[in-house]
Amino acid sequence: MHFVGVPLATLLQIGALAGAVVVVFYILKLRRRPVAVPFEKLWERILRDKEATSLFSQLKRLLSLLLQLALLALLLLALGDPRPAANILEGRNILVLVDASASMKATDAAPSRIEAAKEEVKRMVRGLSGSDRMLVAQMDAAVTPLSTMTSEIPDLEAAVASIKATDAGADFARGLRFGVDTLRGLSSPEIIVVSDGALGPTVDAAGPVELGDVRLSFVPIGSRSANVAITGFSVRRYPLDKSRYEVMLEVTNTNDEAVDVELSLFGDGQLTDLSQIRLGPKERLPRFYPNLSGASKTLEAKIAYANGSRDDLPADDHAFALLPERRRARVQVVTTGNMFLEAALLLDEYLEVTSVDPSKYPAKGNFDVTIFDGVTPNVTPGSGSLLYLNPSGENVPFEVGKPVEDTDPNYRLGFDELDEKHPILRYTVLSDVNIGRARPLKGEKEDKVIGRSYKGPILIAGSRAGVKFVALGFDIRESDFPLRISWPLFLLNTINEFVEEDVQYISSFRTGTVWQIPASSAAQIATLEMPDGAKRDVPVKDGRAVFLGQQAGFYKLSTGPDEVTTFAANLVDPAESEIKPATELVVGGRAAGAVGEFKVGVRREIWIYLLAAVLLVTAIEWLTYHRRVTV
């Protein structure tokens, strides 16, 4: 017999102390208080009758003491939790990995696969033998242990109740490695995977997961697999017309037969497009929606069977995106006067232009872009990115050559070589621009030559200390460039490249990954409001809030009363949308077996019977006391 609760040595010490206390109180109970009474002669006869029964009285008092000591012994034994040695050796150490990925939200098992999985685990918990121990862990993009390795039924049932499916895939390799590490060195180790089988590979950065002597068991969940899904969704504004945007999405049919579906687009909560399409068996169909308008902030896409049939996985029928904020770019123009430049800047209503004479530079405030037209003053902080037009001074981050003129009748001065894939040349044609006079520009090794004449580079781009610049090596008034539609396009493309609204903007994050969310670099902690309304604090490092996102929808990140960022997240994972349940699980060529015996019933633990005996002895003590047997 072994004591797995309080150690035997501790029990003996407690028993000796408590037994001594019981005996002392018992002796004090037997001590009689002398009372003076009259008529002593009358009491002598009664006392002589009492002596005849003294032996019986002593026996009664001894029985009372024995009952009290028996109660104490039973309570101490219950604290020790005695178990046979055979049970100690044969007990299992079980880790239950419950798949909580998005596919477990499927409703083919009422009310859902995750609820069916929780019921299976509850049956295992209630069927644990007295020597078994179990740890319950939730497996999604991370592995979250929800209990300790314990045999306490209430703790395990509370852990099972806290399981909740997410909108992310399951990292099966991480889950198995956690299980192997947890069970290492324990007797009869076993990993039980409760899942629909939509699990990834069992290989991670450390290589294949080796189970060793750990037994692997599998509890399959799910029955059907009718599902259509949105597996891609993004949006971008047009660079030169920020009131309009384009949408790209992808829909997938995971079924083995063709289906008709309805695809809906919502802008700011209002229906903007409704179309019915037919998807072939296992077809992934991209859809492109150009030149849309009517939404200023949020976009949502929904898909459903056209005939009203039930989709077994609603989690991937809804996708979210956020349009880039249409903020005004602050532009500072340092010029003595240039009608062509000022007119081109009027074409974009989202430009806030401030013109300043070179002698009064800089203007008050901070700017996103500063345009130096024929001047090169010392750049002051707050000027933003820089556009040099016809630079000629020394205060520039590149070399400016001597002027060259278009005097050679055999060679026209213009753009002979162009990097037409560069963003600032989008929608432009510069190859036929005629230039009267220009200055060749020479940047550093890391700078980009965008346009070159036979006399040298005349359009370059680069950055210095994190500040971007673009330089055009001629005065636009000494060319026919401002007479072409390419001039305002070039100017607005350059400003748009500096502002970077369309270059780096992410319309939605993908669930199941670590997000790097732009935040105030002065903050260390940000408050993140989840799609379900819950709030939590997340750390901020180098101007980025770091968070493992596992829920689709719209989020709000706040680092202060006036610093709130809204963003979206989506489950766009074709693997999770393939919800056909698996009937077997194979890891490293080894098939998982069936789950061992778990019988719901009374657990054969001796301490339970000891407590029952305590109650019985207490009842006997109460009955004999009130019947005047032990008094």
C-alpha positions as CSV (number, residue, x, y, z in Angstrom):
1,M,0.0,0.0,0.0
2,H,1.3,3.5,-1.0
3,F,0.2,6.9,0.2
4,V,-0.1,9.3,-2.8
5,G,-1.6,12.1,-0.8
6,V,0.0,13.3,2.4
7,P,3.2,11.3,3.1
8,L,3.0,8.5,5.8
9,A,5.7,10.3,8.0
10,T,3.6,13.4,8.0
11,L,0.4,11.4,8.8
12,L,2.2,9.8,11.8
13,Q,3.2,13.1,13.2
14,I,-0.3,14.6,12.7
15,G,-1.8,11.4,14.2
16,A,0.4,11.5,17.3
17,L,-0.4,15.1,18.0
18,A,-4.1,14.9,17.3
19,G,-4.4,11.6,19.3
20,A,-2.8,13.2,22.3
21,V,-5.2,16.1,22.1
22,V,-8.2,13.6,21.9
23,V,-6.9,11.7,25.0
24,V,-6.4,14.9,27.0
25,F,-9.8,16.2,26.2
26,Y,-11.3,12.7,27.0
27,I,-9.6,12.7,30.5
28,L,-10.9,16.2,31.2
29,K,-14.4,15.0,30.3
30,L,-14.1,12.2,32.9
31,R,-13.0,14.5,35.7
32,R,-16.0,14.9,38.1
33,R,-16.7,18.2,39.9
34,P,-17.3,17.8,43.6
35,V,-20.6,19.1,44.8
36,A,-21.6,19.5,48.5
37,V,-25.1,18.1,49.2
38,P,-27.0,17.5,52.4
39,F,-28.2,14.2,53.9
40,E,-24.9,12.3,53.3
41,K,-26.4,9.1,54.9
42,L,-29.0,9.0,52.2
43,W,-26.4,9.0,49.4
44,E,-24.2,6.3,50.8
45,R,-26.7,3.6,49.7
46,I,-26.9,5.0,46.1
47,L,-23.1,5.1,45.8
48,R,-22.8,1.5,46.9
49,D,-25.3,0.6,44.1
50,K,-23.2,2.6,41.7
51,E,-20.0,0.7,42.5
52,A,-21.8,-2.5,41.4
53,T,-21.9,-1.1,37.8
54,S,-18.5,0.6,37.7
55,L,-17.0,-2.1,35.4
56,F,-19.8,-1.5,32.9
57,S,-19.3,2.3,33.1
58,Q,-15.6,2.0,32.4
59,L,-16.3,-0.1,29.3
60,K,-18.8,2.5,28.1
61,R,-16.2,5.3,28.5
62,L,-13.6,3.2,26.7
63,L,-15.9,2.7,23.8
64,S,-16.4,6.4,23.5
65,L,-12.6,7.0,23.4
66,L,-12.1,4.2,20.8
67,L,-14.8,5.8,18.6
68,Q,-13.1,9.1,18.7
69,L,-9.7,7.7,17.9
70,A,-11.3,5.6,15.1
71,L,-12.7,8.8,13.5
72,L,-9.2,10.4,13.7
73,A,-7.5,7.4,12.2
74,L,-10.0,7.3,9.3
75,L,-9.6,11.0,8.5
76,L,-5.8,10.7,8.5
77,L,-5.9,7.7,6.2
78,A,-8.2,9.6,3.8
79,L,-5.7,12.5,3.7
80,G,-3.0,10.0,2.8
81,D,-5.0,8.6,-0.2
82,P,-3.7,5.0,0.1
83,R,-3.6,3.0,-3.0
84,P,-2.4,-0.5,-3.8
85,A,1.1,-0.8,-5.3
86,A,-0.3,-2.4,-8.4
87,N,-2.5,0.6,-9.2
88,I,0.5,2.9,-8.8
89,L,2.5,1.1,-11.4
90,E,-0.3,0.5,-13.8
91,G,-1.7,4.1,-13.9
92,R,-1.7,5.9,-17.3
93,N,-0.4,9.4,-17.9
94,I,-2.6,10.8,-20.7
95,L,-2.3,14.0,-22.7
96,V,-5.5,14.9,-24.6
97,L,-4.9,17.2,-27.6
98,V,-8.2,18.7,-28.6
99,D,-8.2,20.1,-32.1
100,A,-9.7,23.7,-31.8
101,S,-8.9,24.8,-35.4
102,A,-11.5,26.5,-37.7
103,S,-12.6,23.2,-39.3
104,M,-13.9,22.1,-35.8
105,K,-16.6,24.8,-36.1
106,A,-18.3,22.6,-38.7
107,T,-21.9,21.9,-37.8
108,D,-22.3,18.4,-39.3
109,A,-22.0,17.1,-35.7
110,A,-24.7,18.7,-33.6
111,P,-24.3,21.4,-32.4
112,S,-20.7,21.5,-33.8
113,R,-17.7,19.4,-34.1
114,I,-15.9,21.1,-31.2
115,E,-18.9,20.5,-28.9
116,A,-18.9,16.8,-29.9
117,A,-15.2,16.6,-29.2
118,K,-15.7,18.1,-25.7
119,E,-18.3,15.5,-25.0
120,E,-15.9,12.7,-26.0
121,V,-13.2,14.2,-23.6
122,K,-15.8,14.5,-20.8
123,R,-16.5,10.8,-21.1
124,M,-12.8,10.0,-20.9
125,V,-12.4,12.2,-17.8
126,R,-15.4,10.6,-16.0
127,G,-14.0,7.1,-16.9
128,L,-10.5,7.7,-15.4
129,S,-9.4,5.0,-13.0
130,G,-8.0,6.0,-9.6
131,S,-4.4,5.7,-10.7
132,D,-4.8,7.5,-14.1
133,R,-3.7,11.1,-14.6
134,M,-4.7,13.4,-17.5
135,L,-3.7,16.8,-19.0
136,V,-6.1,18.5,-21.4
137,A,-4.6,20.9,-24.0
138,Q,-6.2,23.0,-26.8
139,M,-4.4,22.8,-30.2
140,D,-4.8,25.5,-32.8
141,A,-2.1,27.9,-34.1
142,A,-0.6,27.4,-30.6
143,V,-0.8,24.8,-27.9
144,T,-2.5,25.9,-24.7
145,P,-2.5,23.5,-21.7
146,L,-5.8,24.0,-19.8
147,S,-5.0,21.8,-16.8
148,T,-2.1,20.2,-15.0
149,M,-1.3,16.5,-15.1
150,T,-3.9,15.5,-12.6
151,S,-6.6,12.9,-11.7
152,E,-8.9,15.5,-10.2
153,I,-12.2,15.2,-12.1
154,P,-13.5,18.8,-11.3
155,D,-10.3,20.4,-12.6
156,L,-10.3,18.3,-15.8
157,E,-14.0,19.0,-16.4
158,A,-13.4,22.8,-16.0
159,A,-10.5,22.5,-18.5
160,V,-12.7,20.8,-21.0
161,A,-15.5,23.4,-20.6
162,S,-13.0,26.2,-21.4
163,I,-12.1,24.8,-24.9
164,K,-13.2,27.1,-27.7
165,A,-12.6,26.8,-31.4
166,T,-10.7,29.5,-33.2
167,D,-10.5,30.8,-36.8
168,A,-7.0,29.4,-37.4
169,G,-5.4,26.2,-38.5
170,A,-3.9,23.6,-36.2
171,D,-0.2,23.3,-35.7
172,F,-0.1,19.6,-35.3
173,A,3.7,19.3,-35.1
174,R,3.8,21.7,-32.2
175,G,1.0,19.9,-30.4
176,L,2.7,16.5,-30.7
177,R,6.1,17.9,-29.7
178,F,4.4,19.4,-26.6
179,G,2.9,16.1,-25.8
180,V,6.1,14.1,-26.1
181,D,8.0,16.6,-24.0
182,T,5.3,16.6,-21.3
183,L,5.1,12.8,-21.1
184,R,8.8,12.2,-21.1
185,G,9.9,10.0,-18.2
186,L,6.3,9.2,-17.1
187,S,4.9,5.7,-16.9
188,S,2.4,4.4,-19.5
189,P,2.5,7.7,-21.6
190,E,-0.3,8.2,-24.1
191,I,-1.4,11.0,-26.4
192,I,-5.0,11.1,-27.5
193,V,-5.8,13.3,-30.4
194,V,-9.5,14.4,-30.7
195,S,-9.9,15.9,-34.1
196,D,-11.7,15.7,-37.5
197,G,-8.3,14.8,-39.0
198,A,-7.8,18.2,-40.9
199,L,-4.3,18.4,-39.4
200,G,-1.0,19.6,-41.0
201,P,2.3,17.8,-41.3
202,T,4.2,16.5,-38.2
203,V,7.4,18.3,-39.2
204,D,8.6,21.6,-37.8
205,A,11.9,23.5,-37.7
206,A,13.4,20.8,-35.5
207,G,12.5,18.1,-38.0
208,P,10.0,15.2,-37.8
209,V,8.4,14.6,-34.4
210,E,9.4,11.3,-32.9
211,L,6.9,9.7,-30.6
212,G,9.2,7.1,-29.1
213,D,7.4,4.9,-26.6
214,V,4.4,7.2,-26.4
215,R,1.2,5.5,-27.4
216,L,-0.9,7.5,-29.9
217,S,-4.7,7.2,-30.0
218,F,-7.2,9.0,-32.2
219,V,-10.8,10.0,-31.7
220,P,-12.4,10.9,-35.1
221,I,-15.0,13.7,-35.1
222,G,-17.4,14.7,-38.0
223,S,-19.4,13.0,-40.7
224,R,-20.1,15.3,-43.7
225,S,-18.1,17.8,-45.7
226,A,-20.5,20.1,-47.7
227,N,-18.6,23.4,-47.8
228,V,-17.9,26.4,-50.1
229,A,-15.4,29.0,-48.9
230,I,-13.9,32.4,-49.4
231,T,-10.2,31.6,-49.6
232,G,-8.8,35.0,-50.7
233,F,-9.9,38.7,-50.1
234,S,-8.1,41.9,-50.5
235,V,-8.8,45.5,-51.6
236,R,-6.8,48.6,-52.8
237,R,-7.7,52.1,-53.8
238,Y,-6.7,53.5,-57.1
239,P,-3.6,55.7,-56.7
240,L,-4.9,58.6,-58.7
241,D,-8.6,58.4,-57.7
242,K,-8.9,57.4,-54.0
243,S,-12.7,57.5,-54.1
244,R,-12.6,54.3,-56.2
245,Y,-11.1,50.9,-55.4
246,E,-10.7,47.4,-56.7
247,V,-11.4,44.1,-55.0
248,M,-9.8,40.7,-55.5
249,L,-11.3,37.6,-53.9
250,E,-11.1,33.8,-54.4
251,V,-13.9,31.3,-53.8
252,T,-13.4,27.6,-53.4
253,N,-15.7,24.6,-53.8
254,T,-14.5,21.7,-51.6
255,N,-17.2,19.4,-52.8
256,D,-16.9,16.6,-55.4
257,E,-19.8,18.0,-57.4
258,A,-20.5,21.3,-59.0
259,V,-22.5,23.9,-57.0
260,D,-24.3,27.2,-57.5
261,V,-23.4,29.9,-55.0
262,E,-24.4,33.5,-54.3
263,L,-21.5,35.9,-53.7
264,S,-22.3,39.2,-52.0
265,L,-20.2,42.3,-51.4
266,F,-21.0,44.8,-48.7
267,G,-19.4,48.3,-48.4
268,D,-19.8,50.0,-45.0
269,G,-22.6,47.5,-44.2
270,Q,-24.6,48.1,-47.4
271,L,-25.0,45.6,-50.3
272,T,-22.9,46.8,-53.3
273,D,-22.8,43.7,-55.5
274,L,-24.7,40.4,-55.7
275,S,-23.8,37.7,-58.2
276,Q,-24.5,34.1,-58.7
277,I,-21.7,31.8,-60.0
278,R,-21.2,28.1,-60.6
279,L,-18.2,26.3,-59.2
280,G,-17.0,23.1,-60.6
281,P,-15.9,20.1,-58.4
282,K,-12.9,21.2,-56.3
283,E,-12.7,24.5,-58.2
284,R,-10.8,27.5,-56.9
285,L,-12.1,30.6,-58.8
286,P,-10.5,34.0,-58.5
287,R,-12.8,37.0,-59.0
288,F,-11.8,40.6,-59.8
289,Y,-14.0,43.6,-59.2
290,P,-12.5,46.8,-60.8
291,N,-13.5,50.4,-60.5
292,L,-15.8,50.1,-57.5
293,S,-17.1,53.0,-55.3
294,G,-19.6,53.6,-52.5
295,A,-17.5,52.4,-49.6
296,S,-15.2,54.6,-47.5
297,K,-14.0,52.2,-44.8
298,T,-15.1,48.6,-44.5
299,L,-15.7,45.8,-47.0
300,E,-17.2,42.4,-46.4
301,A,-17.8,39.4,-48.6
302,K,-20.2,36.6,-48.0
303,I,-20.9,33.3,-49.9
304,A,-23.8,30.9,-49.6
305,Y,-25.4,28.1,-51.5
306,A,-27.8,29.5,-54.1
307,N,-30.4,26.8,-53.4
308,G,-30.5,27.4,-49.7
309,S,-28.6,24.3,-48.7
310,R,-26.7,24.3,-45.5
311,D,-23.0,24.9,-45.5
312,D,-21.3,22.7,-42.9
313,L,-18.6,25.3,-42.1
314,P,-20.0,28.9,-41.7
315,A,-16.6,30.2,-40.5
316,D,-15.1,30.5,-44.0
317,D,-18.3,32.0,-45.6
318,H,-17.5,35.5,-44.4
319,A,-14.4,37.7,-45.1
320,F,-13.4,41.2,-44.1
321,A,-11.2,44.0,-45.4
322,L,-10.5,47.6,-44.6
323,L,-10.0,50.3,-47.2
324,P,-7.0,52.5,-46.8
325,E,-7.8,55.8,-45.1
326,R,-8.3,58.6,-47.6
327,R,-6.2,61.1,-45.7
328,R,-4.9,64.3,-47.2
329,A,-1.2,64.4,-47.9
330,R,0.4,67.6,-46.8
331,V,2.7,68.9,-49.7
332,Q,5.1,71.9,-49.3
333,V,6.1,73.5,-52.6
334,V,9.2,75.7,-52.4
335,T,9.2,77.8,-55.6
336,T,9.4,81.3,-57.0
337,G,6.4,80.5,-59.1
338,N,5.6,77.6,-61.6
339,M,2.2,77.5,-63.2
340,F,2.6,74.0,-64.6
341,L,3.6,72.6,-61.2
342,E,0.8,74.4,-59.3
343,A,-1.9,73.4,-61.9
344,A,-0.9,69.7,-61.7
345,L,-1.2,69.7,-57.9
346,L,-4.8,70.9,-58.2
347,L,-5.9,67.6,-59.9
348,D,-5.9,65.6,-56.6
349,E,-8.4,66.8,-54.1
350,Y,-6.6,64.8,-51.3
351,L,-3.5,67.0,-51.5
352,E,-3.2,69.9,-49.0
353,V,-0.7,72.1,-50.8
354,T,1.3,74.9,-49.1
355,S,3.4,77.1,-51.4
356,V,6.3,79.1,-49.9
357,D,9.0,81.4,-51.3
358,P,12.5,80.0,-51.0
359,S,13.4,82.9,-48.7
360,K,10.7,81.9,-46.3
361,Y,11.3,78.2,-46.2
362,P,10.3,76.2,-44.2
363,A,6.6,76.8,-43.8
364,K,5.0,76.1,-40.4
365,G,4.1,72.6,-39.6
366,N,5.1,69.1,-40.7
367,F,4.7,67.8,-44.3
368,D,4.6,64.5,-46.0
369,V,6.3,65.8,-49.2
370,T,8.4,68.8,-50.0
371,I,9.0,69.8,-53.7
372,F,12.0,72.0,-54.4
373,D,11.5,73.7,-57.7
374,G,14.8,75.0,-59.0
375,V,16.2,75.6,-55.5
376,T,18.2,73.5,-53.0
377,P,18.1,75.0,-49.5
378,N,19.2,73.1,-46.4
379,V,16.5,70.6,-45.6
380,T,14.8,71.2,-42.3
381,P,13.2,68.5,-40.1
382,G,9.5,67.9,-40.9
383,S,9.9,68.3,-44.6
384,G,9.0,64.7,-45.3
385,S,10.1,63.0,-48.6
386,L,11.8,65.2,-51.2
387,L,11.2,65.9,-54.9
388,Y,13.9,67.9,-56.6
389,L,13.0,69.6,-59.9
390,N,16.0,71.0,-61.7
391,P,18.4,70.9,-58.7
392,S,21.5,73.1,-59.2
393,G,23.0,73.9,-55.8
394,E,25.2,72.0,-53.4
395,N,22.7,71.1,-50.7
396,V,21.6,67.9,-52.4
397,P,22.2,64.2,-51.5
398,F,23.7,63.5,-54.9
399,E,26.0,65.0,-57.5
400,V,24.7,67.5,-60.1
401,G,26.7,67.7,-63.4
402,K,27.2,70.6,-65.7
403,P,24.3,71.7,-68.0
404,V,24.0,69.9,-71.3
405,E,21.9,71.3,-74.1
406,D,20.0,69.8,-77.0
407,T,22.3,71.1,-79.7
408,D,23.4,67.9,-81.4
409,P,21.3,67.5,-84.6
410,N,22.0,63.7,-84.6
411,Y,20.9,63.0,-81.0
412,R,17.7,64.3,-79.3
413,L,18.1,65.1,-75.6
414,G,15.4,63.1,-73.8
415,F,14.7,59.8,-72.0
416,D,16.6,57.1,-73.9
417,E,16.4,54.5,-71.2
418,L,13.5,54.1,-68.7
419,D,12.7,51.8,-65.9
420,E,9.1,51.5,-66.9
421,K,8.2,49.1,-64.1
422,H,9.0,51.7,-61.4
423,P,5.8,53.0,-59.6
424,I,6.4,56.7,-60.4
425,L,6.2,55.9,-64.1
426,R,2.9,54.1,-63.9
427,Y,0.6,55.1,-66.8
428,T,3.2,57.5,-68.2
429,V,5.0,57.6,-71.6
430,L,8.3,59.6,-71.3
431,S,10.2,58.2,-74.2
432,D,9.0,61.0,-76.6
433,V,9.6,63.9,-74.2
434,N,11.9,66.6,-75.7
435,I,14.2,68.5,-73.4
436,G,16.0,71.7,-74.2
437,R,18.6,71.7,-71.4
438,A,19.3,69.2,-68.5
439,R,21.9,68.4,-65.8
440,P,23.1,64.8,-65.4
441,L,22.7,63.4,-61.9
442,K,24.9,61.0,-60.1
443,G,23.7,59.2,-57.0
444,E,25.2,56.6,-54.7
445,K,25.5,52.9,-55.4
446,E,22.2,52.1,-53.7
447,D,20.3,54.8,-55.6
448,K,18.0,53.8,-58.5
449,V,18.4,55.3,-62.0
450,I,14.8,55.6,-63.4
451,G,15.5,57.6,-66.6
452,R,18.7,58.1,-68.5
453,S,19.6,60.2,-71.6
454,Y,22.7,59.7,-73.8
455,K,24.4,62.4,-71.7
456,G,23.7,60.5,-68.4
457,P,21.0,59.9,-65.8
458,I,18.4,62.6,-65.5
459,L,15.8,60.9,-63.2
460,I,17.0,59.1,-60.1
461,A,15.5,58.0,-56.8
462,G,16.9,56.9,-53.4
463,S,16.9,57.6,-49.7
464,R,19.1,59.2,-47.1
465,A,18.7,58.4,-43.4
466,G,15.3,57.0,-44.0
467,V,14.1,60.0,-46.1
468,K,13.1,59.2,-49.6
469,F,13.9,61.5,-52.6
470,V,13.3,61.7,-56.3
471,A,15.3,64.1,-58.5
472,L,14.5,65.3,-62.1
473,G,17.5,66.8,-63.7
474,F,15.9,69.6,-65.8
475,D,13.4,72.5,-65.6
476,I,10.1,71.2,-66.9
477,R,9.6,74.7,-68.5
478,E,12.6,74.0,-70.7
479,S,10.9,70.9,-72.2
480,D,7.5,69.8,-73.6
481,F,7.0,67.5,-70.5
482,P,4.3,69.8,-68.9
483,L,2.3,69.8,-72.2
484,R,1.8,66.0,-71.9
485,I,-0.6,64.1,-69.8
486,S,2.4,62.2,-68.4
487,W,3.5,65.3,-66.4
488,P,0.6,65.3,-63.8
489,L,0.7,61.5,-63.7
490,F,4.4,61.5,-63.0
491,L,3.9,64.2,-60.2
492,L,1.0,62.4,-58.5
493,N,2.7,59.0,-58.8
494,T,5.7,60.4,-57.1
495,I,3.7,61.9,-54.2
496,N,1.8,58.6,-53.9
497,E,5.0,56.6,-53.8
498,F,6.2,58.9,-51.0
499,V,3.0,58.6,-49.0
500,E,2.9,54.8,-49.5
501,E,-0.8,54.3,-48.9
502,D,-1.1,51.7,-51.6
503,V,2.4,50.2,-51.5
504,Q,2.6,48.9,-47.9
505,Y,-1.1,48.9,-46.9
506,I,-2.5,45.5,-45.7
507,S,-6.2,45.3,-46.1
508,S,-6.5,42.3,-43.8
509,F,-4.3,40.0,-41.8
510,R,-4.4,36.2,-41.9
511,T,-5.5,34.4,-38.8
512,G,-3.1,31.9,-37.2
513,T,0.0,34.1,-37.7
514,V,1.8,36.6,-35.5
515,W,0.7,40.0,-36.6
516,Q,2.9,43.1,-36.6
517,I,0.4,45.9,-36.3
518,P,1.6,49.5,-36.8
519,A,1.4,51.5,-33.5
520,S,2.8,54.5,-31.8
521,S,6.5,54.0,-31.3
522,A,6.2,55.9,-27.9
523,A,3.9,53.2,-26.5
524,Q,4.9,50.0,-24.8
525,I,1.5,48.5,-24.3
526,A,-1.6,48.8,-26.6
527,T,-5.2,47.8,-26.0
528,L,-6.6,45.5,-28.6
529,E,-10.4,45.2,-29.0
530,M,-11.4,41.8,-30.5
531,P,-14.2,41.2,-32.9
532,D,-16.3,39.7,-30.1
533,G,-15.9,42.9,-28.0
534,A,-13.3,41.4,-25.6
535,K,-10.2,43.6,-24.8
536,R,-6.7,42.7,-23.9
537,D,-3.3,44.3,-23.6
538,V,-0.6,43.5,-26.2
539,P,3.1,44.5,-26.2
540,V,4.5,47.1,-28.6
541,K,8.0,46.8,-29.9
542,D,9.7,49.2,-32.4
543,G,6.4,50.8,-33.3
544,R,4.6,47.4,-33.9
545,A,2.0,45.7,-31.7
546,V,2.8,42.0,-31.6
547,F,-0.2,39.6,-31.4
548,L,-1.0,36.0,-32.4
549,G,-4.4,36.5,-34.1
550,Q,-6.9,33.6,-34.2
551,Q,-10.2,35.2,-34.7
552,A,-11.6,36.7,-38.0
553,G,-13.3,40.1,-38.0
554,F,-12.6,43.7,-37.4
555,Y,-10.2,44.8,-34.6
556,K,-9.4,48.1,-32.9
557,L,-5.9,48.9,-31.6
558,S,-5.6,51.8,-29.2
559,T,-2.4,53.3,-27.7
560,G,-4.2,56.5,-26.5
561,P,-7.5,58.4,-26.7
562,D,-6.7,59.8,-30.1
563,E,-4.5,56.9,-31.5
564,V,-6.9,54.2,-32.6
565,T,-6.1,51.9,-35.6
566,T,-8.8,49.7,-37.2
567,F,-7.8,46.5,-39.1
568,A,-9.3,43.3,-40.3
569,A,-8.4,39.6,-40.2
570,N,-9.6,36.6,-42.2
571,L,-9.5,32.9,-42.3
572,V,-8.2,32.4,-45.8
573,D,-6.9,28.9,-45.5
574,P,-7.9,26.3,-48.2
575,A,-6.6,23.5,-46.0
576,E,-9.0,24.4,-43.2
577,S,-11.9,24.7,-45.6
578,E,-11.3,21.0,-46.6
579,I,-13.5,19.6,-43.8
580,K,-13.9,16.0,-45.0
581,P,-13.3,14.1,-41.7
582,A,-10.5,11.5,-41.6
583,T,-11.1,8.0,-40.2
584,E,-7.5,7.4,-39.3
585,L,-4.4,9.3,-38.2
586,V,-0.9,8.4,-39.3
587,V,2.2,10.0,-37.8
588,G,5.6,9.0,-39.1
589,G,4.3,5.9,-40.8
590,R,2.6,4.8,-37.5
591,A,-1.1,4.6,-37.4
592,A,-2.9,5.9,-34.3
593,G,-4.8,3.2,-32.4
594,A,-8.2,3.3,-30.8
595,V,-8.7,4.9,-27.4
596,G,-8.2,2.6,-24.4
597,E,-10.8,1.7,-21.8
598,F,-12.7,4.6,-20.1
599,K,-15.7,3.4,-18.2
600,V,-18.0,5.9,-16.5
601,G,-18.7,4.8,-12.9
602,V,-17.5,4.9,-9.4
603,R,-13.7,5.4,-9.2
604,R,-12.2,2.8,-6.9
605,E,-10.2,5.1,-4.7
606,I,-9.8,4.0,-1.1
607,W,-10.0,7.5,0.4
608,I,-13.6,7.7,-0.8
609,Y,-14.5,4.6,1.2
610,L,-12.6,6.0,4.2
611,L,-14.7,9.1,4.2
612,A,-17.8,7.0,4.0
613,A,-16.5,5.1,7.1
614,V,-16.0,8.4,8.8
615,L,-19.6,9.3,8.2
616,L,-20.7,5.9,9.5
617,V,-18.6,6.1,12.7
618,T,-19.9,9.7,13.3
619,A,-23.5,8.3,13.0
620,I,-22.7,5.5,15.5
621,E,-21.2,8.0,17.9
622,W,-24.2,10.3,17.7
623,L,-26.6,7.4,18.1
624,T,-24.8,5.8,21.1
625,Y,-24.4,9.2,22.8
626,H,-28.1,10.0,22.5
627,R,-29.1,6.5,23.6
628,R,-26.9,7.0,26.7
629,V,-24.7,4.1,25.7
630,T,-21.4,5.9,25.8
631,V,-22.3,8.5,28.5
